[in-house]
Amino acid sequence: MSDYTLNPHYASDDVAKEPTRAGFGRGLKKAGELDERIVALCADLTDSTQMSHFAGAFPERFVEIGVAEQNLVTVASGMARMGKVPFTASYAAFSPGRNWEQIRTTACLNEQPVKIVGAHAGVSVGPDGATHQMLEDIALMRVLPHMVVLNPGDAIEAEKATMALARDDKNPGYIRLAREKTPIFSTEHTPFEIGKAYVLHEGDDVSIISTGTMTAQALIAAKQLRELGISAEVVHVPTIKPLDVDTIVASVAKTGRAVSVEEAQAAAGFGGLIAETLGDHMPAPLLRIGMNDRFGESGSPDELLAHFGFDAGSIATRVQEFVANRPQYKKGF
């Protein structure tokens, strides 16, 4: 078990909730207070992305690029080349959705520490619908050489992740943020380190390996499964790249089965990454819970999570069926 201290109220109906973008806003302002090299650029979404906290505190270090996401990253790369550590913010549907080539060429190829902030990711964006529900960003960003990819689980962790990303003045980075308020399952005392995954709940029958705000759902699903006699281990993965392979492999070696959970496309996304990892280390059965070759729809965030099977009850049902029908991997198979 890791030293990740859980909020004792994570499974209660009145658990505190806050969007991860709010944690980013606080974290970027704090990072700016600690390091004068931090600059911020936005594509006309300063309030929505919560970059407004930084812009208000450091107007001389903030640039409003306007609705020009390709220019957003190109300008930031030039600033990085001159010694700055720039954060660029927009909706994930537009950055990296619209400017992936500029991210690849000006930031990654040139090894510049440009930080891409993709807000409003996942189906939980809600009524804005499929055009704004970015589901392909994990796949797009994790394949880029040198790119660090973070997907914090709640607002407290998002603040820590932002500050950690700001301290990395060598690598480009991507942080994935949600629009909707989500449960706070961590505390101010829980650790965060780029490249680390955390075992939040120990189990013996199956490893639920989740990333981002889906970990809150995975934790509740594990509690429901315990009542059904299934012992589920929950591994929270806020850093998708570089992946903490040792923690994930150790968990699956113990439980013999794995389930990946993400609010994104499972093909080539986080589920694809877990499949690659297990393929390299052990032939354990894997169930990938994520979007499967389709786009989102318009609806309320809760309706959409339930409709696409991302809520705790749906996760628990699928894990129960998986455990009942797939034997555990044993060393030597």
C-alpha positions as CSV (number, residue, x, y, z in Angstrom):
1,M,0.0,0.0,0.0
2,S,1.3,3.4,-0.9
3,D,1.2,6.4,1.6
4,Y,-1.6,8.0,-0.4
5,T,-4.0,9.3,2.3
6,L,-7.6,9.0,1.1
7,N,-10.3,11.5,2.0
8,P,-12.4,9.5,4.5
9,H,-15.6,10.9,3.0
10,Y,-14.8,9.9,-0.6
11,A,-17.8,7.5,-0.8
12,S,-20.3,9.6,1.0
13,D,-23.1,11.5,-0.8
14,D,-22.0,14.8,0.6
15,V,-18.3,14.5,-0.4
16,A,-16.8,17.8,-1.4
17,K,-16.6,18.3,-5.2
18,E,-14.6,20.7,-7.3
19,P,-13.5,20.8,-11.0
20,T,-9.9,19.8,-11.6
21,R,-9.6,23.0,-13.6
22,A,-10.0,25.0,-10.4
23,G,-7.0,23.2,-8.9
24,F,-5.0,24.0,-12.0
25,G,-5.8,27.7,-11.6
26,R,-4.6,27.8,-8.0
27,G,-1.5,25.7,-8.9
28,L,-0.5,27.9,-11.8
29,K,-0.8,31.1,-9.7
30,K,1.3,29.5,-6.9
31,A,3.9,28.3,-9.5
32,G,4.1,31.9,-10.8
33,E,4.8,33.2,-7.3
34,L,7.7,30.8,-7.0
35,D,9.3,31.1,-10.4
36,E,9.4,34.3,-12.5
37,R,10.1,32.2,-15.6
38,I,6.5,31.0,-15.6
39,V,4.4,32.7,-18.3
40,A,0.8,32.0,-19.4
41,L,-0.9,32.1,-22.8
42,C,-4.6,31.5,-23.5
43,A,-6.8,31.1,-26.5
44,D,-9.7,33.4,-25.4
45,L,-10.8,31.0,-22.6
46,T,-9.1,32.6,-19.6
47,D,-12.0,32.3,-17.2
48,S,-13.2,28.8,-18.3
49,T,-9.7,27.3,-18.0
50,Q,-9.1,29.1,-14.7
51,M,-6.0,30.8,-16.1
52,S,-7.6,34.0,-14.9
53,H,-6.0,33.6,-11.5
54,F,-2.5,33.8,-13.0
55,A,-3.6,36.6,-15.4
56,G,-4.9,38.7,-12.6
57,A,-1.8,38.3,-10.4
58,F,0.8,38.6,-13.2
59,P,-0.7,40.6,-16.1
60,E,2.8,41.4,-17.5
61,R,3.5,37.6,-17.8
62,F,0.1,36.8,-19.4
63,V,-0.6,36.8,-23.2
64,E,-4.1,36.6,-24.7
65,I,-3.5,35.0,-28.1
66,G,-7.2,34.8,-29.1
67,V,-8.9,32.0,-31.0
68,A,-5.7,30.9,-32.7
69,E,-4.6,27.6,-31.1
70,Q,-1.8,26.9,-33.6
71,N,-0.3,30.3,-32.9
72,L,-0.8,29.7,-29.2
73,V,1.7,26.9,-29.1
74,T,4.1,28.4,-31.7
75,V,4.4,31.6,-29.7
76,A,4.8,29.6,-26.5
77,S,7.6,27.6,-28.0
78,G,9.5,30.8,-29.0
79,M,9.1,32.0,-25.4
80,A,10.4,28.7,-24.1
81,R,13.4,29.0,-26.4
82,M,14.2,32.3,-24.7
83,G,14.2,30.7,-21.2
84,K,10.6,30.9,-20.1
85,V,8.4,28.1,-18.9
86,P,5.1,28.7,-20.7
87,F,1.7,27.3,-20.0
88,T,-0.9,27.4,-22.8
89,A,-4.6,26.9,-22.1
90,S,-7.6,26.1,-24.2
91,Y,-10.3,23.4,-24.4
92,A,-8.7,20.0,-25.1
93,A,-10.9,19.7,-28.2
94,F,-8.9,22.6,-29.6
95,S,-5.5,22.1,-28.0
96,P,-4.2,19.5,-28.7
97,G,-7.2,18.7,-30.9
98,R,-6.6,21.5,-33.4
99,N,-2.8,22.2,-33.1
100,W,-1.2,18.8,-32.6
101,E,1.3,19.4,-35.5
102,Q,2.5,22.6,-33.9
103,I,2.9,20.8,-30.5
104,R,4.8,18.0,-32.2
105,T,7.1,20.3,-34.3
106,T,7.7,23.4,-32.2
107,A,7.6,21.9,-28.7
108,C,8.5,18.2,-28.8
109,L,10.9,18.1,-31.7
110,N,12.7,21.1,-30.4
111,E,12.6,19.8,-26.8
112,Q,11.0,23.0,-25.4
113,P,9.2,22.9,-22.0
114,V,5.8,24.1,-23.3
115,K,3.0,23.0,-21.1
116,I,-0.3,22.2,-22.9
117,V,-3.4,22.6,-20.7
118,G,-6.4,20.7,-22.1
119,A,-9.5,21.7,-20.2
120,H,-13.1,20.4,-20.6
121,A,-11.9,16.9,-21.6
122,G,-14.1,13.8,-21.6
123,V,-17.9,13.2,-22.0
124,S,-18.5,15.0,-18.6
125,V,-18.3,18.3,-20.5
126,G,-22.0,17.5,-20.8
127,P,-24.5,19.4,-23.1
128,D,-21.8,20.9,-25.3
129,G,-21.9,17.6,-27.1
130,A,-19.5,15.5,-29.2
131,T,-17.6,18.4,-30.8
132,H,-16.4,19.6,-27.4
133,Q,-16.0,16.2,-25.7
134,M,-12.4,15.5,-26.3
135,L,-11.8,11.7,-26.0
136,E,-8.7,11.2,-28.2
137,D,-6.2,13.5,-26.4
138,I,-4.6,10.8,-24.3
139,A,-3.8,8.8,-27.4
140,L,-2.6,11.9,-29.3
141,M,-0.3,13.1,-26.5
142,R,1.3,10.0,-25.1
143,V,2.8,9.0,-28.5
144,L,4.8,12.3,-28.8
145,P,8.5,11.9,-27.9
146,H,9.6,13.8,-24.8
147,M,6.0,14.6,-23.8
148,V,4.9,14.2,-20.1
149,V,1.2,13.4,-19.8
150,L,-0.7,14.1,-16.5
151,N,-4.3,13.3,-15.7
152,P,-5.0,14.3,-12.1
153,G,-7.8,12.7,-10.2
154,D,-9.3,15.6,-8.3
155,A,-8.8,19.4,-7.8
156,I,-6.3,19.0,-5.0
157,E,-4.2,16.7,-7.1
158,A,-4.5,19.0,-10.1
159,E,-3.0,21.8,-8.1
160,K,0.0,19.6,-7.1
161,A,0.3,18.3,-10.6
162,T,0.4,21.8,-12.1
163,M,3.2,22.9,-9.7
164,A,5.1,19.7,-10.5
165,L,4.8,20.4,-14.2
166,A,6.0,23.9,-13.7
167,R,9.1,22.7,-11.9
168,D,10.0,20.6,-15.0
169,D,11.9,23.1,-17.1
170,K,13.2,20.4,-19.5
171,N,10.3,18.6,-21.0
172,P,7.0,19.5,-22.8
173,G,4.0,18.4,-20.8
174,Y,0.2,17.9,-21.1
175,I,-2.3,18.1,-18.3
176,R,-5.8,16.9,-18.8
177,L,-8.6,18.8,-16.9
178,A,-12.4,18.3,-16.4
179,R,-15.1,20.9,-16.6
180,E,-17.5,19.4,-14.1
181,K,-17.1,19.2,-10.3
182,T,-15.9,15.8,-9.3
183,P,-15.4,14.2,-5.9
184,I,-12.3,15.1,-3.8
185,F,-10.8,11.7,-2.8
186,S,-7.3,12.9,-1.9
187,T,-6.1,15.3,0.8
188,E,-3.6,18.1,1.1
189,H,-1.2,15.5,2.6
190,T,-1.3,12.9,-0.1
191,P,1.8,12.7,-2.3
192,F,2.1,13.6,-5.9
193,E,5.2,12.9,-8.0
194,I,5.4,12.8,-11.8
195,G,5.9,9.2,-12.8
196,K,4.3,7.6,-9.8
197,A,1.1,5.5,-9.5
198,Y,-0.6,4.9,-6.2
199,V,-2.4,1.9,-4.7
200,L,-5.4,3.4,-3.0
201,H,-7.3,0.2,-2.1
202,E,-5.7,-3.3,-1.8
203,G,-7.3,-6.4,-3.2
204,D,-6.6,-9.9,-4.4
205,D,-9.1,-10.7,-7.2
206,V,-8.6,-7.9,-9.8
207,S,-6.7,-4.7,-10.3
208,I,-8.8,-1.7,-11.3
209,I,-6.2,0.7,-12.9
210,S,-7.8,4.1,-13.4
211,T,-6.7,7.5,-14.4
212,G,-8.0,11.0,-13.9
213,T,-11.4,11.6,-12.3
214,M,-12.5,8.1,-13.0
215,T,-10.5,7.0,-9.9
216,A,-13.3,8.4,-7.7
217,Q,-15.7,6.1,-9.5
218,A,-13.3,3.2,-9.3
219,L,-13.0,3.6,-5.5
220,I,-16.8,3.4,-5.1
221,A,-17.0,0.5,-7.5
222,A,-14.4,-1.4,-5.3
223,K,-16.5,-0.8,-2.3
224,Q,-19.6,-2.2,-4.1
225,L,-17.6,-5.2,-5.3
226,R,-16.5,-5.9,-1.8
227,E,-20.1,-6.3,-0.8
228,L,-20.4,-8.9,-3.6
229,G,-17.4,-10.8,-2.3
230,I,-14.9,-9.5,-4.9
231,S,-11.6,-8.1,-3.6
232,A,-10.6,-5.3,-6.0
233,E,-7.3,-3.4,-5.8
234,V,-7.5,0.2,-7.1
235,V,-4.4,1.7,-8.7
236,H,-4.6,5.4,-9.4
237,V,-2.5,6.6,-12.3
238,P,-2.3,10.4,-12.5
239,T,0.9,10.2,-14.6
240,I,0.2,8.5,-17.9
241,K,3.7,9.2,-19.3
242,P,6.2,8.3,-17.9
243,L,4.2,5.3,-16.7
244,D,4.9,3.7,-13.3
245,V,5.3,0.2,-14.8
246,D,6.6,-1.3,-11.6
247,T,3.5,-0.5,-9.5
248,I,1.1,-1.6,-12.2
249,V,2.9,-4.9,-12.9
250,A,3.2,-5.7,-9.2
251,S,-0.5,-5.2,-8.6
252,V,-1.5,-7.3,-11.6
253,A,1.0,-10.0,-10.7
254,K,-0.8,-10.2,-7.3
255,T,-4.4,-10.1,-8.5
256,G,-4.0,-11.9,-11.9
257,R,-6.6,-9.7,-13.7
258,A,-6.6,-6.1,-14.8
259,V,-9.3,-3.5,-15.7
260,S,-8.4,-0.1,-17.1
261,V,-10.8,2.8,-16.6
262,E,-10.7,6.1,-18.5
263,E,-13.0,8.8,-19.7
264,A,-11.4,8.7,-23.1
265,Q,-11.0,6.4,-26.2
266,A,-9.7,3.0,-25.0
267,A,-8.1,2.4,-28.4
268,A,-4.6,3.8,-28.2
269,G,-5.5,5.7,-25.1
270,F,-4.9,4.7,-21.5
271,G,-6.4,1.3,-22.0
272,G,-4.1,0.8,-25.0
273,L,-1.2,1.8,-22.8
274,I,-2.1,-0.8,-20.1
275,A,-2.5,-3.5,-22.8
276,E,1.0,-2.7,-24.1
277,T,2.4,-2.8,-20.6
278,L,0.9,-6.2,-19.8
279,G,1.9,-7.5,-23.2
280,D,5.5,-6.6,-22.4
281,H,5.4,-8.2,-18.9
282,M,2.7,-10.8,-18.4
283,P,-0.2,-12.3,-20.4
284,A,-2.8,-11.3,-17.8
285,P,-6.5,-10.9,-18.8
286,L,-7.5,-7.2,-19.3
287,L,-10.8,-5.5,-19.6
288,R,-10.7,-2.0,-21.0
289,I,-13.4,0.4,-19.9
290,G,-13.5,3.5,-22.0
291,M,-15.1,4.9,-25.1
292,N,-15.1,2.2,-27.9
293,D,-14.9,3.6,-31.4
294,R,-17.6,6.3,-31.0
295,F,-18.1,9.9,-30.2
296,G,-20.0,11.4,-27.2
297,E,-23.5,12.8,-27.0
298,S,-25.2,15.8,-25.4
299,G,-26.6,15.4,-21.9
300,S,-26.0,16.2,-18.3
301,P,-22.6,15.0,-17.0
302,D,-24.2,12.4,-14.7
303,E,-26.4,11.1,-17.5
304,L,-23.5,10.7,-19.8
305,L,-21.3,8.9,-17.3
306,A,-24.1,6.4,-16.7
307,H,-25.0,6.1,-20.4
308,F,-21.4,5.3,-21.4
309,G,-20.7,3.0,-18.4
310,F,-18.3,5.3,-16.5
311,D,-20.2,5.6,-13.2
312,A,-19.3,3.4,-10.3
313,G,-22.3,1.1,-10.6
314,S,-21.6,0.3,-14.3
315,I,-17.9,-0.3,-13.5
316,A,-18.8,-2.7,-10.7
317,T,-21.1,-4.6,-12.9
318,R,-18.6,-5.1,-15.7
319,V,-15.8,-6.0,-13.3
320,Q,-18.1,-8.6,-11.6
321,E,-18.8,-10.2,-15.0
322,F,-15.1,-10.1,-15.9
323,V,-14.0,-11.8,-12.7
324,A,-16.7,-14.4,-13.1
325,N,-15.6,-15.3,-16.7
326,R,-11.9,-14.8,-16.8
327,P,-9.4,-16.9,-14.8
328,Q,-6.6,-15.2,-13.0
329,Y,-3.1,-15.1,-14.5
330,K,-0.6,-17.2,-12.6
331,K,3.1,-16.9,-13.1
332,G,4.3,-19.6,-15.5
333,F,1.2,-19.5,-17.8
